[in-house]
Amino acid sequence: MMELKVADKRQLADGIWLFELVDPAGADLPVFTAGGHVPVETPSGAMRHYSLCNNPSERHRYQIAVKLEPESRGGSRSMVEQVSAGDMIR
């Protein structure tokens, strides 16, 4: 499992947050194809698979969108409430 730096976090719409993940050393990330997913260990300890939503040609970053679910068991809530730009996540 890789450790990635949260380069950016911003709200896209009501309840939807964009996270931009990069290699902390600036290396290219593994190749992915359209519709690909990445497993993320959330601060709550839950493992969640999030869809990659950036262009696969952008090897310098992964972008994921996280929907804050009102009835969340901790995964999406911990991502939105506990992760900030500059943090490291697995």
N, C-alpha and C positions, 0 to 999 in steps of 0.2 A: 504494500500500500504506500502511495506517495504522500508526502506532506506538501501542501500547496499554500501559498500566501493569498489572502483575500486582498486583491489590489483595489477593488471598488465594491461598494454595496449601495444600492439606491432603490427607492420605491418607484416602480413603473406604473402602478395603478393601485386602486384600493385593495389592499391585502396581497399584492404581488410584489416581490422583491427580487432584484437582479443581483447576483453575486458574480464578480469576475475573479477567476482563480488563475494564478501564475506560478511558475517555478520560482522559488526564492532566489535562485542563482541566475535567473534569466534564460535558462535553457528552453529549447522547444519542448512542447508536451507531446505525448504519444498521439499518433494519427487516430482520427475517428471519422466515421461516416455520418451523413445526415441521418437523424433519428437516433443517434447514439446516446448512451446513458453513462453516467459516472456514479459509482457508489460513494457516499459521503457518510462519515461518522459524525453525527450531530453532537453538539455539546451535551445533550441529554444521554448520550451513549447509544442512541438508536442508529441503525444503519438504514439509510434511505437511498434510493436510486433516483437521480434527477436527470432530466433530459438536457442534453447539451443544445443550446439554442444559438450558438454563433456559427459562422461559416467554417466548414472543416478545413479550409485553406489557412485559417488563422491558427497557426501552431504555437503562437506565443501566449495564448490564453484559452481558457474554457469559460464559457458563460452559462450559468444555470439560473432558472427562475424558480422561486420558491413561493408557493401560495400558503399564506397563513390560514390554517384551518381552525375555525372557532372551537371545534371539538378535538383539537390536536391531542395526541397522546404524548407529545413532547418533541417530536422530530422537527416539524416546521416551526413550532413556537420557539424552540431553543435556537434554531438558526436565525430567526428574525430578531429575537430579543437578546441573544447572547453573543452573536458574531458581529464583529466590526471590521472595517477596512484596517489592514495591518496585521490581523490575526492569522494564525496558522491553523489549517484544518487538514484532517486525513481523509 
